[in-house]
Amino acid sequence: MNTNTKSRNNKLYFMISVGMMAALCFVGNYIQIKIPNGVLITRIHFGNSMCLLSGLLLGGFGGGLASGIGAGLYDLMDPVYIFSAPFTFLSKFAMGYICGELASYFRTRHKGTTLGKTTGILISGILGQITYIILYLAKTYLTQIILGYEVQTAVTATVTNLITSSVNAVIAVAVSVPLYLALRVPLRHTGLASVLNPELPPKEEGKKVSPRTIIGIVAFVVLTVAAFVLYIEYKLGNI
């Protein structure tokens, strides 16, 4: 197989993998329990489990895409959440990306150790979830304050969301990590092996942060703020 054909196949497998995991993230959101939270509605669901699994299987970028697309599509299909879809895409992307990048780091830099096989995977899932919870709770609190609710009301809504988010986080890690550990070996023998469980390139001493990374971080922050502003404008009735 020549290099060009192999490259095309890898791209195809990557798109198939992202689409498959995005579908699982989408469906996982429908396995849910909705909980009224005063002025908001919060949920316990299995969507985050699939978001973390996406990161563990596909690495940072692929896992982030699958997580963001699947969760964002769910919001677009529900009138209650439709205007929060852009923020959801970005926050879920962040969860899958952080989880995937950390998992790749542990698999590469600590290969053959417990940290590279299991402990690092668990840490990756936990930190991916914490990333999402921080973004989600910040959105919850700021939304209430901007909409004119009392600080106490905003705090109560945020604490309630913290509780349900923590339950979701425990479910997500408890489901995704064992699933990944069970699937990682069988999937290596499939046509998708070339895009699964990605490892980082060899470490280069003294290498600085690339301009692409800096641009990516700045773009993410700008888009997140823009998505939040769009959501607030909708809540204020300006859209």
Backbone hydrogen bonds, N-H to C=O, Kabsch-Sander energy under -0.5 kcal/mol:
donor,donor_aa,acceptor,acceptor_aa,energy
6,K,2,N,-2.4
7,S,3,T,-2.4
8,R,4,N,-2.3
9,N,5,T,-2.4
10,N,6,K,-2.3
11,K,7,S,-2.1
12,L,8,R,-2.2
13,Y,9,N,-2.9
14,F,10,N,-2.3
15,M,11,K,-2.3
16,I,12,L,-2.5
17,S,13,Y,-2.7
18,V,14,F,-2.6
19,G,15,M,-2.6
20,M,16,I,-2.6
21,M,17,S,-2.5
22,A,18,V,-2.6
23,A,19,G,-2.0
24,L,20,M,-1.7
25,C,21,M,-2.4
26,F,22,A,-2.4
27,V,23,A,-2.6
28,G,24,L,-2.5
29,N,25,C,-1.0
29,N,26,F,-0.6
30,Y,27,V,-1.7
31,I,27,V,-0.5
31,I,28,G,-0.9
32,Q,30,Y,-1.3
33,I,44,I,-2.3
35,I,42,T,-3.9
37,N,40,L,-3.3
39,V,37,N,-0.8
40,L,37,N,-1.8
42,T,35,I,-2.7
44,I,33,I,-2.3
45,H,43,R,-0.5
46,F,28,G,-1.5
46,F,31,I,-1.1
47,G,28,G,-0.6
50,M,46,F,-1.2
51,C,47,G,-1.7
52,L,48,N,-2.5
53,L,49,S,-2.2
54,S,50,M,-2.1
55,G,51,C,-1.8
56,L,52,L,-2.5
57,L,53,L,-2.3
58,L,54,S,-3.0
59,G,55,G,-1.7
62,G,58,L,-0.6
63,G,59,G,-2.0
64,G,60,G,-2.4
65,L,61,F,-2.5
66,A,62,G,-2.4
67,S,63,G,-2.3
68,G,64,G,-2.8
69,I,65,L,-2.9
70,G,66,A,-2.3
71,A,67,S,-2.3
72,G,68,G,-2.5
73,L,69,I,-2.3
74,Y,70,G,-1.5
75,D,71,A,-1.9
76,L,72,G,-2.1
77,M,73,L,-1.3
77,M,74,Y,-0.5
78,D,74,Y,-0.5
78,D,75,D,-1.2
81,Y,78,D,-1.5
82,I,78,D,-1.1
84,S,81,Y,-2.0
85,A,82,I,-1.1
88,T,84,S,-2.7
89,F,85,A,-3.0
90,L,86,P,-1.9
91,S,87,F,-2.9
92,K,88,T,-2.8
93,F,89,F,-2.1
94,A,90,L,-2.3
95,M,91,S,-1.7
96,G,92,K,-2.6
97,Y,93,F,-3.0
98,I,94,A,-2.7
99,C,95,M,-2.3
100,G,96,G,-2.6
101,E,97,Y,-3.0
102,L,98,I,-2.3
103,A,99,C,-2.3
104,S,100,G,-2.4
105,Y,101,E,-2.2
106,F,102,L,-2.7
107,R,103,A,-2.6
108,T,104,S,-2.1
109,R,105,Y,-3.1
110,H,106,F,-1.5
111,K,108,T,-0.8
113,T,110,H,-1.8
116,G,110,H,-0.7
117,K,113,T,-1.5
118,T,114,T,-2.6
119,T,114,T,-1.7
120,G,114,T,-0.6
120,G,115,L,-1.2
122,L,118,T,-2.3
123,I,119,T,-2.5
124,S,120,G,-2.3
125,G,121,I,-2.1
126,I,122,L,-2.3
127,L,123,I,-2.7
128,G,124,S,-2.2
129,Q,125,G,-2.0
130,I,126,I,-2.4
131,T,127,L,-2.1
132,Y,128,G,-1.7
133,I,129,Q,-2.7
134,I,130,I,-2.4
135,L,131,T,-1.8
136,Y,132,Y,-2.9
137,L,133,I,-2.9
138,A,134,I,-2.1
139,K,135,L,-2.0
140,T,136,Y,-2.3
141,Y,137,L,-2.7
142,L,138,A,-2.4
143,T,139,K,-2.2
144,Q,140,T,-1.8
145,I,141,Y,-2.1
146,I,142,L,-2.7
147,L,143,T,-2.1
148,G,145,I,-1.4
149,Y,144,Q,-2.4
154,A,150,E,-2.4
155,V,151,V,-2.8
156,T,152,Q,-2.6
157,A,153,T,-2.5
158,T,154,A,-2.3
159,V,155,V,-2.9
160,T,156,T,-2.4
161,N,157,A,-2.2
162,L,158,T,-2.1
163,I,159,V,-2.1
164,T,160,T,-2.2
165,S,161,N,-2.7
166,S,162,L,-2.2
167,V,163,I,-2.1
168,N,164,T,-2.7
169,A,165,S,-2.5
170,V,166,S,-2.4
171,I,167,V,-2.4
172,A,168,N,-3.0
173,V,169,A,-2.6
174,A,170,V,-2.6
175,V,171,I,-2.0
176,S,172,A,-2.9
177,V,173,V,-1.7
179,L,175,V,-1.6
180,Y,176,S,-2.7
181,L,177,V,-2.5
182,A,178,P,-1.9
183,L,179,L,-2.0
184,R,180,Y,-2.4
187,L,183,L,-2.5
188,R,184,R,-0.6
188,R,185,V,-1.0
189,H,186,P,-1.5
190,T,187,L,-1.4
193,A,190,T,-1.6
195,V,192,L,-1.8
196,L,192,L,-0.9
197,N,57,L,-3.0
200,L,104,S,-0.6
205,E,203,K,-0.6
207,K,204,E,-1.6
214,I,210,S,-1.8
215,I,211,P,-2.8
216,G,212,R,-2.3
217,I,213,T,-2.2
218,V,214,I,-2.5
219,A,215,I,-2.7
220,F,216,G,-2.2
221,V,217,I,-2.3
222,V,218,V,-2.5
223,L,219,A,-2.7
224,T,220,F,-2.4
225,V,221,V,-2.3
226,A,222,V,-2.4
227,A,223,L,-2.6
228,F,224,T,-2.1
229,V,225,V,-2.4
230,L,226,A,-2.2
231,Y,227,A,-1.9
232,I,228,F,-2.4
233,E,229,V,-2.7
234,Y,230,L,-1.9
235,K,231,Y,-2.2
236,L,232,I,-2.3
237,G,234,Y,-1.2
238,N,233,E,-2.5
239,I,233,E,-0.7
